């Protein structure tokens, strides 16, 4: 499974984050792809980072966007 996510920091707080799941035709705008399958194909035009689903769960659990480097897949 591949989820394309566009994450924007909110301007009013360094610790806040927001985002949306974008449809495939907006893949070029996405900053992250969250995947459970390392062999899954990345949509054409994607230039962001590919991270594991643990990044999403840890960000939710800690209520703060986590750095992506430990979660790169």
PDB file with SEQRES, HELIX, SHEET and CRYST1 records, atoms N, CA, C and O in Angstrom:
SEQRES   1 A   73  UNK UNK UNK UNK UNK UNK UNK UNK UNK UNK UNK UNK UNK          
SEQRES   2 A   73  UNK UNK UNK UNK UNK UNK UNK UNK UNK UNK UNK UNK UNK          
SEQRES   3 A   73  UNK UNK UNK UNK UNK UNK UNK UNK UNK UNK UNK UNK UNK          
SEQRES   4 A   73  UNK UNK UNK UNK UNK UNK UNK UNK UNK UNK UNK UNK UNK          
SEQRES   5 A   73  UNK UNK UNK UNK UNK UNK UNK UNK UNK UNK UNK UNK UNK          
SEQRES   6 A   73  UNK UNK UNK UNK UNK UNK UNK UNK                              
HELIX    1 AA1 UNK A   24  UNK A   29  5                                   6    
HELIX    2 AA2 UNK A   53  UNK A   62  1                                  10    
HELIX    3 AA3 UNK A   69  UNK A   71  5                                   3    
SHEET    1 AA1 4 UNK A  17  UNK A  21  0                                        
SHEET    2 AA1 4 UNK A   2  UNK A   9 -1                                        
SHEET    3 AA1 4 UNK A  32  UNK A  35 -1                                        
SHEET    4 AA1 4 UNK A  49  UNK A  52  1                                        
CRYST1    1.000    1.000    1.000  90.00  90.00  90.00 P 1           1          
ATOM      1  N   UNK A   1       0.835  -1.168   0.000  1.00  0.00           N  
ATOM      2  CA  UNK A   1       0.000   0.000   0.000  1.00  0.00           C  
ATOM      3  C   UNK A   1       0.887   1.241   0.000  1.00  0.00           C  
ATOM      4  O   UNK A   1       1.893   1.290   0.707  1.00  0.00           O  
ATOM      5  N   UNK A   2       0.519   2.224  -0.780  1.00  0.00           N  
ATOM      6  CA  UNK A   2       1.238   3.495  -0.838  1.00  0.00           C  
ATOM      7  C   UNK A   2       0.237   4.612  -0.583  1.00  0.00           C  
ATOM      8  O   UNK A   2      -0.818   4.661  -1.216  1.00  0.00           O  
ATOM      9  N   UNK A   3       0.561   5.496   0.330  1.00  0.00           N  
ATOM     10  CA  UNK A   3      -0.250   6.674   0.608  1.00  0.00           C  
ATOM     11  C   UNK A   3       0.596   7.886   0.278  1.00  0.00           C  
ATOM     12  O   UNK A   3       1.731   8.000   0.742  1.00  0.00           O  
ATOM     13  N   UNK A   4       0.059   8.784  -0.512  1.00  0.00           N  
ATOM     14  CA  UNK A   4       0.774  10.013  -0.848  1.00  0.00           C  
ATOM     15  C   UNK A   4       0.261  11.096   0.087  1.00  0.00           C  
ATOM     16  O   UNK A   4      -0.945  11.329   0.175  1.00  0.00           O  
ATOM     17  N   UNK A   5       1.174  11.755   0.782  1.00  0.00           N  
ATOM     18  CA  UNK A   5       0.800  12.741   1.786  1.00  0.00           C  
ATOM     19  C   UNK A   5       1.506  14.054   1.520  1.00  0.00           C  
ATOM     20  O   UNK A   5       2.706  14.081   1.250  1.00  0.00           O  
ATOM     21  N   UNK A   6       0.766  15.128   1.597  1.00  0.00           N  
ATOM     22  CA  UNK A   6       1.314  16.467   1.438  1.00  0.00           C  
ATOM     23  C   UNK A   6       1.276  17.107   2.810  1.00  0.00           C  
ATOM     24  O   UNK A   6       0.194  17.342   3.347  1.00  0.00           O  
ATOM     25  N   UNK A   7       2.426  17.395   3.389  1.00  0.00           N  
ATOM     26  CA  UNK A   7       2.497  17.921   4.748  1.00  0.00           C  
ATOM     27  C   UNK A   7       3.019  19.350   4.709  1.00  0.00           C  
ATOM     28  O   UNK A   7       4.075  19.620   4.137  1.00  0.00           O  
ATOM     29  N   UNK A   8       2.278  20.251   5.314  1.00  0.00           N  
ATOM     30  CA  UNK A   8       2.678  21.657   5.389  1.00  0.00           C  
ATOM     31  C   UNK A   8       2.829  22.066   6.845  1.00  0.00           C  
ATOM     32  O   UNK A   8       1.932  21.805   7.647  1.00  0.00           O  
ATOM     33  N   UNK A   9       3.941  22.701   7.210  1.00  0.00           N  
ATOM     34  CA  UNK A   9       4.020  23.253   8.558  1.00  0.00           C  
ATOM     35  C   UNK A   9       3.065  24.441   8.667  1.00  0.00           C  
ATOM     36  O   UNK A   9       2.922  25.212   7.719  1.00  0.00           O  
ATOM     37  N   UNK A  10       2.422  24.585   9.803  1.00  0.00           N  
ATOM     38  CA  UNK A  10       1.552  25.731  10.019  1.00  0.00           C  
ATOM     39  C   UNK A  10       2.406  26.934  10.389  1.00  0.00           C  
ATOM     40  O   UNK A  10       3.424  26.790  11.066  1.00  0.00           O  
ATOM     41  N   UNK A  11       2.007  28.090   9.958  1.00  0.00           N  
ATOM     42  CA  UNK A  11       2.812  29.289  10.160  1.00  0.00           C  
ATOM     43  C   UNK A  11       2.817  29.782  11.604  1.00  0.00           C  
ATOM     44  O   UNK A  11       3.753  30.469  12.014  1.00  0.00           O  
ATOM     45  N   UNK A  12       1.785  29.443  12.385  1.00  0.00           N  
ATOM     46  CA  UNK A  12       1.676  30.002  13.725  1.00  0.00           C  
ATOM     47  C   UNK A  12       2.403  29.201  14.799  1.00  0.00           C  
ATOM     48  O   UNK A  12       2.474  29.663  15.938  1.00  0.00           O  
ATOM     49  N   UNK A  13       2.932  28.050  14.502  1.00  0.00           N  
ATOM     50  CA  UNK A  13       3.596  27.257  15.530  1.00  0.00           C  
ATOM     51  C   UNK A  13       4.591  26.303  14.899  1.00  0.00           C  
ATOM     52  O   UNK A  13       4.275  25.593  13.945  1.00  0.00           O  
ATOM     53  N   UNK A  14       5.789  26.297  15.440  1.00  0.00           N  
ATOM     54  CA  UNK A  14       6.825  25.407  14.925  1.00  0.00           C  
ATOM     55  C   UNK A  14       6.480  23.940  15.169  1.00  0.00           C  
ATOM     56  O   UNK A  14       6.889  23.072  14.398  1.00  0.00           O  
ATOM     57  N   UNK A  15       5.732  23.659  16.233  1.00  0.00           N  
ATOM     58  CA  UNK A  15       5.409  22.283  16.589  1.00  0.00           C  
ATOM     59  C   UNK A  15       4.128  21.782  15.943  1.00  0.00           C  
ATOM     60  O   UNK A  15       3.801  20.601  16.064  1.00  0.00           O  
ATOM     61  N   UNK A  16       3.400  22.648  15.264  1.00  0.00           N  
ATOM     62  CA  UNK A  16       2.151  22.236  14.634  1.00  0.00           C  
ATOM     63  C   UNK A  16       2.424  21.680  13.250  1.00  0.00           C  
ATOM     64  O   UNK A  16       3.446  21.980  12.633  1.00  0.00           O  
ATOM     65  N   UNK A  17       1.519  20.885  12.783  1.00  0.00           N  
ATOM     66  CA  UNK A  17       1.638  20.359  11.431  1.00  0.00           C  
ATOM     67  C   UNK A  17       0.248  20.114  10.888  1.00  0.00           C  
ATOM     68  O   UNK A  17      -0.715  19.957  11.639  1.00  0.00           O  
ATOM     69  N   UNK A  18       0.164  20.085   9.596  1.00  0.00           N  
ATOM     70  CA  UNK A  18      -1.091  19.802   8.933  1.00  0.00           C  
ATOM     71  C   UNK A  18      -0.766  19.041   7.667  1.00  0.00           C  
ATOM     72  O   UNK A  18       0.402  18.932   7.293  1.00  0.00           O  
ATOM     73  N   UNK A  19      -1.745  18.530   7.025  1.00  0.00           N  
ATOM     74  CA  UNK A  19      -1.459  17.801   5.807  1.00  0.00           C  
ATOM     75  C   UNK A  19      -2.738  17.306   5.176  1.00  0.00           C  
ATOM     76  O   UNK A  19      -3.831  17.481   5.714  1.00  0.00           O  
ATOM     77  N   UNK A  20      -2.584  16.701   4.055  1.00  0.00           N  
ATOM     78  CA  UNK A  20      -3.722  16.115   3.365  1.00  0.00           C  
ATOM     79  C   UNK A  20      -3.242  14.954   2.516  1.00  0.00           C  
ATOM     80  O   UNK A  20      -2.086  14.900   2.098  1.00  0.00           O  
ATOM     81  N   UNK A  21      -4.139  14.046   2.276  1.00  0.00           N  
ATOM     82  CA  UNK A  21      -3.858  12.957   1.343  1.00  0.00           C  
ATOM     83  C   UNK A  21      -4.216  13.489  -0.033  1.00  0.00           C  
ATOM     84  O   UNK A  21      -5.330  13.961  -0.259  1.00  0.00           O  
ATOM     85  N   UNK A  22      -3.269  13.407  -0.941  1.00  0.00           N  
ATOM     86  CA  UNK A  22      -3.504  13.966  -2.269  1.00  0.00           C  
ATOM     87  C   UNK A  22      -3.775  12.855  -3.279  1.00  0.00           C  
ATOM     88  O   UNK A  22      -3.224  11.761  -3.162  1.00  0.00           O  
ATOM     89  N   UNK A  23      -4.623  13.133  -4.270  1.00  0.00           N  
ATOM     90  CA  UNK A  23      -4.871  12.145  -5.317  1.00  0.00           C  
ATOM     91  C   UNK A  23      -3.640  11.986  -6.200  1.00  0.00           C  
ATOM     92  O   UNK A  23      -2.752  12.838  -6.209  1.00  0.00           O  
ATOM     93  N   UNK A  24      -3.601  10.902  -6.929  1.00  0.00           N  
ATOM     94  CA  UNK A  24      -2.420  10.580  -7.730  1.00  0.00           C  
ATOM     95  C   UNK A  24      -2.045  11.673  -8.728  1.00  0.00           C  
ATOM     96  O   UNK A  24      -0.860  11.862  -9.005  1.00  0.00           O  
ATOM     97  N   UNK A  25      -3.017  12.392  -9.270  1.00  0.00           N  
ATOM     98  CA  UNK A  25      -2.682  13.425 -10.253  1.00  0.00           C  
ATOM     99  C   UNK A  25      -1.977  14.624  -9.616  1.00  0.00           C  
ATOM    100  O   UNK A  25      -1.452  15.473 -10.336  1.00  0.00           O  
ATOM    101  N   UNK A  26      -1.952  14.714  -8.280  1.00  0.00           N  
ATOM    102  CA  UNK A  26      -1.234  15.792  -7.577  1.00  0.00           C  
ATOM    103  C   UNK A  26       0.035  15.278  -6.903  1.00  0.00           C  
ATOM    104  O   UNK A  26       0.562  15.937  -6.007  1.00  0.00           O  
ATOM    105  N   UNK A  27       0.524  14.137  -7.307  1.00  0.00           N  
ATOM    106  CA  UNK A  27       1.694  13.517  -6.687  1.00  0.00           C  
ATOM    107  C   UNK A  27       2.905  14.433  -6.665  1.00  0.00           C  
ATOM    108  O   UNK A  27       3.667  14.418  -5.698  1.00  0.00           O  
ATOM    109  N   UNK A  28       3.098  15.222  -7.695  1.00  0.00           N  
ATOM    110  CA  UNK A  28       4.269  16.105  -7.759  1.00  0.00           C  
ATOM    111  C   UNK A  28       4.277  17.124  -6.621  1.00  0.00           C  
ATOM    112  O   UNK A  28       5.340  17.640  -6.275  1.00  0.00           O  
ATOM    113  N   UNK A  29       3.118  17.426  -6.030  1.00  0.00           N  
ATOM    114  CA  UNK A  29       3.024  18.373  -4.923  1.00  0.00           C  
ATOM    115  C   UNK A  29       3.322  17.727  -3.571  1.00  0.00           C  
ATOM    116  O   UNK A  29       3.570  18.434  -2.594  1.00  0.00           O  
ATOM    117  N   UNK A  30       3.302  16.420  -3.500  1.00  0.00           N  
ATOM    118  CA  UNK A  30       3.439  15.720  -2.217  1.00  0.00           C  
ATOM    119  C   UNK A  30       4.851  15.826  -1.669  1.00  0.00           C  
ATOM    120  O   UNK A  30       5.827  15.794  -2.420  1.00  0.00           O  
ATOM    121  N   UNK A  31       4.947  15.952  -0.360  1.00  0.00           N  
ATOM    122  CA  UNK A  31       6.259  16.004   0.283  1.00  0.00           C  
ATOM    123  C   UNK A  31       6.678  14.640   0.813  1.00  0.00           C  
ATOM    124  O   UNK A  31       7.865  14.399   1.032  1.00  0.00           O  
ATOM    125  N   UNK A  32       5.719  13.749   1.019  1.00  0.00           N  
ATOM    126  CA  UNK A  32       6.007  12.415   1.556  1.00  0.00           C  
ATOM    127  C   UNK A  32       5.150  11.366   0.887  1.00  0.00           C  
ATOM    128  O   UNK A  32       4.030  11.634   0.451  1.00  0.00           O  
ATOM    129  N   UNK A  33       5.698  10.163   0.812  1.00  0.00           N  
ATOM    130  CA  UNK A  33       4.909   8.981   0.504  1.00  0.00           C  
ATOM    131  C   UNK A  33       5.093   8.043   1.681  1.00  0.00           C  
ATOM    132  O   UNK A  33       6.218   7.748   2.085  1.00  0.00           O  
ATOM    133  N   UNK A  34       3.980   7.577   2.226  1.00  0.00           N  
ATOM    134  CA  UNK A  34       4.015   6.633   3.337  1.00  0.00           C  
ATOM    135  C   UNK A  34       3.684   5.269   2.763  1.00  0.00           C  
ATOM    136  O   UNK A  34       2.664   5.097   2.096  1.00  0.00           O  
ATOM    137  N   UNK A  35       4.548   4.301   3.022  1.00  0.00           N  
ATOM    138  CA  UNK A  35       4.357   2.988   2.428  1.00  0.00           C  
ATOM    139  C   UNK A  35       4.598   1.868   3.433  1.00  0.00           C  
ATOM    140  O   UNK A  35       5.439   1.987   4.324  1.00  0.00           O  
ATOM    141  N   UNK A  36       3.857   0.789   3.277  1.00  0.00           N  
ATOM    142  CA  UNK A  36       4.091  -0.414   4.075  1.00  0.00           C  
ATOM    143  C   UNK A  36       4.888  -1.432   3.277  1.00  0.00           C  
ATOM    144  O   UNK A  36       5.343  -2.439   3.819  1.00  0.00           O  
ATOM    145  N   UNK A  37       5.055  -1.166   1.990  1.00  0.00           N  
ATOM    146  CA  UNK A  37       5.737  -2.096   1.096  1.00  0.00           C  
ATOM    147  C   UNK A  37       6.914  -1.394   0.424  1.00  0.00           C  
ATOM    148  O   UNK A  37       6.720  -0.546  -0.447  1.00  0.00           O  
ATOM    149  N   UNK A  38       8.136  -1.747   0.831  1.00  0.00           N  
ATOM    150  CA  UNK A  38       9.334  -1.095   0.289  1.00  0.00           C  
ATOM    151  C   UNK A  38       9.502  -1.309  -1.209  1.00  0.00           C  
ATOM    152  O   UNK A  38      10.192  -0.532  -1.870  1.00  0.00           O  
ATOM    153  N   UNK A  39       8.882  -2.349  -1.750  1.00  0.00           N  
ATOM    154  CA  UNK A  39       9.024  -2.625  -3.177  1.00  0.00           C  
ATOM    155  C   UNK A  39       7.913  -1.976  -4.010  1.00  0.00           C  
ATOM    156  O   UNK A  39       7.893  -2.118  -5.232  1.00  0.00           O  
ATOM    157  N   UNK A  40       6.994  -1.267  -3.355  1.00  0.00           N  
ATOM    158  CA  UNK A  40       5.892  -0.628  -4.081  1.00  0.00           C  
ATOM    159  C   UNK A  40       6.432   0.466  -5.002  1.00  0.00           C  
ATOM    160  O   UNK A  40       7.373   1.181  -4.656  1.00  0.00           O  
ATOM    161  N   UNK A  41       5.831   0.578  -6.152  1.00  0.00           N  
ATOM    162  CA  UNK A  41       6.248   1.598  -7.121  1.00  0.00           C  
ATOM    163  C   UNK A  41       5.875   2.986  -6.610  1.00  0.00           C  
ATOM    164  O   UNK A  41       4.816   3.178  -6.012  1.00  0.00           O  
ATOM    165  N   UNK A  42       6.750   3.938  -6.852  1.00  0.00           N  
ATOM    166  CA  UNK A  42       6.493   5.332  -6.500  1.00  0.00           C  
ATOM    167  C   UNK A  42       5.829   5.993  -7.706  1.00  0.00           C  
ATOM    168  O   UNK A  42       6.286   5.814  -8.834  1.00  0.00           O  
ATOM    169  N   UNK A  43       4.755   6.756  -7.484  1.00  0.00           N  
ATOM    170  CA  UNK A  43       4.083   7.401  -8.615  1.00  0.00           C  
ATOM    171  C   UNK A  43       5.022   8.316  -9.404  1.00  0.00           C  
ATOM    172  O   UNK A  43       5.929   8.928  -8.840  1.00  0.00           O  
ATOM    173  N   UNK A  44       4.793   8.395 -10.695  1.00  0.00           N  
ATOM    174  CA  UNK A  44       5.608   9.251 -11.570  1.00  0.00           C  
ATOM    175  C   UNK A  44       5.503  10.699 -11.117  1.00  0.00           C  
ATOM    176  O   UNK A  44       4.425  11.162 -10.745  1.00  0.00           O  
ATOM    177  N   UNK A  45       6.610  11.404 -11.150  1.00  0.00           N  
ATOM    178  CA  UNK A  45       6.628  12.814 -10.788  1.00  0.00           C  
ATOM    179  C   UNK A  45       6.889  13.089  -9.321  1.00  0.00           C  
ATOM    180  O   UNK A  45       7.068  14.244  -8.933  1.00  0.00           O  
ATOM    181  N   UNK A  46       6.913  12.055  -8.498  1.00  0.00           N  
ATOM    182  CA  UNK A  46       7.133  12.256  -7.065  1.00  0.00           C  
ATOM    183  C   UNK A  46       8.595  12.560  -6.790  1.00  0.00           C  
ATOM    184  O   UNK A  46       9.479  11.843  -7.258  1.00  0.00           O  
ATOM    185  N   UNK A  47       8.857  13.626  -6.028  1.00  0.00           N  
ATOM    186  CA  UNK A  47      10.231  14.029  -5.724  1.00  0.00           C  
ATOM    187  C   UNK A  47      10.488  14.135  -4.223  1.00  0.00           C  
ATOM    188  O   UNK A  47      11.567  14.563  -3.815  1.00  0.00           O  
ATOM    189  N   UNK A  48       9.526  13.757  -3.405  1.00  0.00           N  
ATOM    190  CA  UNK A  48       9.667  13.871  -1.957  1.00  0.00           C  
ATOM    191  C   UNK A  48      10.336  12.659  -1.342  1.00  0.00           C  
ATOM    192  O   UNK A  48      11.040  11.910  -2.018  1.00  0.00           O  
ATOM    193  N   UNK A  49      10.106  12.476  -0.049  1.00  0.00           N  
ATOM    194  CA  UNK A  49      10.697  11.359   0.680  1.00  0.00           C  
ATOM    195  C   UNK A  49       9.699  10.222   0.827  1.00  0.00           C  
ATOM    196  O   UNK A  49       8.489  10.441   0.888  1.00  0.00           O  
ATOM    197  N   UNK A  50      10.217   9.020   0.882  1.00  0.00           N  
ATOM    198  CA  UNK A  50       9.415   7.811   1.061  1.00  0.00           C  
ATOM    199  C   UNK A  50       9.702   7.294   2.464  1.00  0.00           C  
ATOM    200  O   UNK A  50      10.839   6.946   2.782  1.00  0.00           O  
ATOM    201  N   UNK A  51       8.671   7.244   3.303  1.00  0.00           N  
ATOM    202  CA  UNK A  51       8.853   6.846   4.697  1.00  0.00           C  
ATOM    203  C   UNK A  51       7.939   5.679   5.050  1.00  0.00           C  
ATOM    204  O   UNK A  51       6.966   5.394   4.353  1.00  0.00           O  
ATOM    205  N   UNK A  52       8.278   5.012   6.152  1.00  0.00           N  
ATOM    206  CA  UNK A  52       7.444   3.914   6.630  1.00  0.00           C  
ATOM    207  C   UNK A  52       6.234   4.472   7.367  1.00  0.00           C  
ATOM    208  O   UNK A  52       6.223   5.634   7.773  1.00  0.00           O  
ATOM    209  N   UNK A  53       5.233   3.645   7.533  1.00  0.00           N  
ATOM    210  CA  UNK A  53       4.013   4.048   8.229  1.00  0.00           C  
ATOM    211  C   UNK A  53       4.297   4.372   9.700  1.00  0.00           C  
ATOM    212  O   UNK A  53       3.514   5.073  10.340  1.00  0.00           O  
ATOM    213  N   UNK A  54       5.402   3.869  10.231  1.00  0.00           N  
ATOM    214  CA  UNK A  54       5.761   4.185  11.621  1.00  0.00           C  
ATOM    215  C   UNK A  54       5.979   5.680  11.820  1.00  0.00           C  
ATOM    216  O   UNK A  54       5.731   6.196  12.910  1.00  0.00           O  
ATOM    217  N   UNK A  55       6.436   6.385  10.790  1.00  0.00           N  
ATOM    218  CA  UNK A  55       6.598   7.837  10.890  1.00  0.00           C  
ATOM    219  C   UNK A  55       5.257   8.493  11.209  1.00  0.00           C  
ATOM    220  O   UNK A  55       5.177   9.370  12.070  1.00  0.00           O  
ATOM    221  N   UNK A  56       4.211   8.065  10.514  1.00  0.00           N  
ATOM    222  CA  UNK A  56       2.885   8.634  10.734  1.00  0.00           C  
ATOM    223  C   UNK A  56       2.393   8.334  12.140  1.00  0.00           C  
ATOM    224  O   UNK A  56       1.943   9.235  12.849  1.00  0.00           O  
ATOM    225  N   UNK A  57       2.477   7.074  12.546  1.00  0.00           N  
ATOM    226  CA  UNK A  57       1.995   6.685  13.879  1.00  0.00           C  
ATOM    227  C   UNK A  57       2.781   7.381  14.984  1.00  0.00           C  
ATOM    228  O   UNK A  57       2.191   7.832  15.965  1.00  0.00           O  
ATOM    229  N   UNK A  58       4.090   7.475  14.844  1.00  0.00           N  
ATOM    230  CA  UNK A  58       4.899   8.145  15.870  1.00  0.00           C  
ATOM    231  C   UNK A  58       4.587   9.639  15.926  1.00  0.00           C  
ATOM    232  O   UNK A  58       4.550  10.216  17.012  1.00  0.00           O  
ATOM    233  N   UNK A  59       4.365  10.269  14.786  1.00  0.00           N  
ATOM    234  CA  UNK A  59       4.008  11.688  14.756  1.00  0.00           C  
ATOM    235  C   UNK A  59       2.662  11.924  15.440  1.00  0.00           C  
ATOM    236  O   UNK A  59       2.492  12.906  16.162  1.00  0.00           O  
ATOM    237  N   UNK A  60       1.716  11.031  15.212  1.00  0.00           N  
ATOM    238  CA  UNK A  60       0.408  11.145  15.862  1.00  0.00           C  
ATOM    239  C   UNK A  60       0.548  10.911  17.361  1.00  0.00           C  
ATOM    240  O   UNK A  60       0.035  11.683  18.170  1.00  0.00           O  
ATOM    241  N   UNK A  61       1.240   9.849  17.719  1.00  0.00           N  
ATOM    242  CA  UNK A  61       1.387   9.484  19.132  1.00  0.00           C  
ATOM    243  C   UNK A  61       2.080  10.592  19.928  1.00  0.00           C  
ATOM    244  O   UNK A  61       1.671  10.903  21.046  1.00  0.00           O  
ATOM    245  N   UNK A  62       3.120  11.180  19.357  1.00  0.00           N  
ATOM    246  CA  UNK A  62       3.890  12.213  20.051  1.00  0.00           C  
ATOM    247  C   UNK A  62       3.331  13.621  19.830  1.00  0.00           C  
ATOM    248  O   UNK A  62       3.834  14.594  20.393  1.00  0.00           O  
ATOM    249  N   UNK A  63       2.281  13.717  19.000  1.00  0.00           N  
ATOM    250  CA  UNK A  63       1.608  14.978  18.683  1.00  0.00           C  
ATOM    251  C   UNK A  63       2.574  16.034  18.153  1.00  0.00           C  
ATOM    252  O   UNK A  63       2.454  17.224  18.443  1.00  0.00           O  
ATOM    253  N   UNK A  64       3.533  15.555  17.368  1.00  0.00           N  
ATOM    254  CA  UNK A  64       4.513  16.454  16.760  1.00  0.00           C  
ATOM    255  C   UNK A  64       5.099  15.760  15.541  1.00  0.00           C  
ATOM    256  O   UNK A  64       5.406  14.568  15.579  1.00  0.00           O  
ATOM    257  N   UNK A  65       5.250  16.507  14.469  1.00  0.00           N  
ATOM    258  CA  UNK A  65       5.843  15.930  13.257  1.00  0.00           C  
ATOM    259  C   UNK A  65       7.266  15.475  13.562  1.00  0.00           C  
ATOM    260  O   UNK A  65       8.099  16.259  14.018  1.00  0.00           O  
ATOM    261  N   UNK A  66       7.529  14.202  13.304  1.00  0.00           N  
ATOM    262  CA  UNK A  66       8.832  13.623  13.578  1.00  0.00           C  
ATOM    263  C   UNK A  66       9.766  13.826  12.386  1.00  0.00           C  
ATOM    264  O   UNK A  66       9.302  13.957  11.253  1.00  0.00           O  
ATOM    265  N   UNK A  67      11.086  13.853  12.633  1.00  0.00           N  
ATOM    266  CA  UNK A  67      12.021  13.924  11.505  1.00  0.00           C  
ATOM    267  C   UNK A  67      11.870  12.662  10.655  1.00  0.00           C  
ATOM    268  O   UNK A  67      11.582  11.587  11.180  1.00  0.00           O  
ATOM    269  N   UNK A  68      12.061  12.794   9.374  1.00  0.00           N  
ATOM    270  CA  UNK A  68      11.837  11.650   8.488  1.00  0.00           C  
ATOM    271  C   UNK A  68      13.033  10.721   8.382  1.00  0.00           C  
ATOM    272  O   UNK A  68      12.870   9.554   8.025  1.00  0.00           O  
ATOM    273  N   UNK A  69      14.229  11.204   8.682  1.00  0.00           N  
ATOM    274  CA  UNK A  69      15.437  10.398   8.442  1.00  0.00           C  
ATOM    275  C   UNK A  69      15.418   9.004   9.082  1.00  0.00           C  
ATOM    276  O   UNK A  69      15.883   8.064   8.437  1.00  0.00           O  
ATOM    277  N   UNK A  70      14.911   8.809  10.308  1.00  0.00           N  
ATOM    278  CA  UNK A  70      14.891   7.443  10.851  1.00  0.00           C  
ATOM    279  C   UNK A  70      13.855   6.527  10.182  1.00  0.00           C  
ATOM    280  O   UNK A  70      13.872   5.315  10.394  1.00  0.00           O  
ATOM    281  N   UNK A  71      12.968   7.099   9.388  1.00  0.00           N  
ATOM    282  CA  UNK A  71      11.854   6.344   8.817  1.00  0.00           C  
ATOM    283  C   UNK A  71      11.947   6.164   7.303  1.00  0.00           C  
ATOM    284  O   UNK A  71      11.014   5.643   6.692  1.00  0.00           O  
ATOM    285  N   UNK A  72      13.034   6.578   6.697  1.00  0.00           N  
ATOM    286  CA  UNK A  72      13.182   6.459   5.244  1.00  0.00           C  
ATOM    287  C   UNK A  72      13.105   4.990   4.852  1.00  0.00           C  
ATOM    288  O   UNK A  72      13.760   4.140   5.455  1.00  0.00           O  
ATOM    289  N   UNK A  73      12.296   4.700   3.831  1.00  0.00           N  
ATOM    290  CA  UNK A  73      12.177   3.296   3.384  1.00  0.00           C  
ATOM    291  C   UNK A  73      12.783   3.122   2.013  1.00  0.00           C  
ATOM    292  O   UNK A  73      12.779   2.016   1.472  1.00  0.00           O  
TER     293      UNK A  73                                                      
END                                                                             
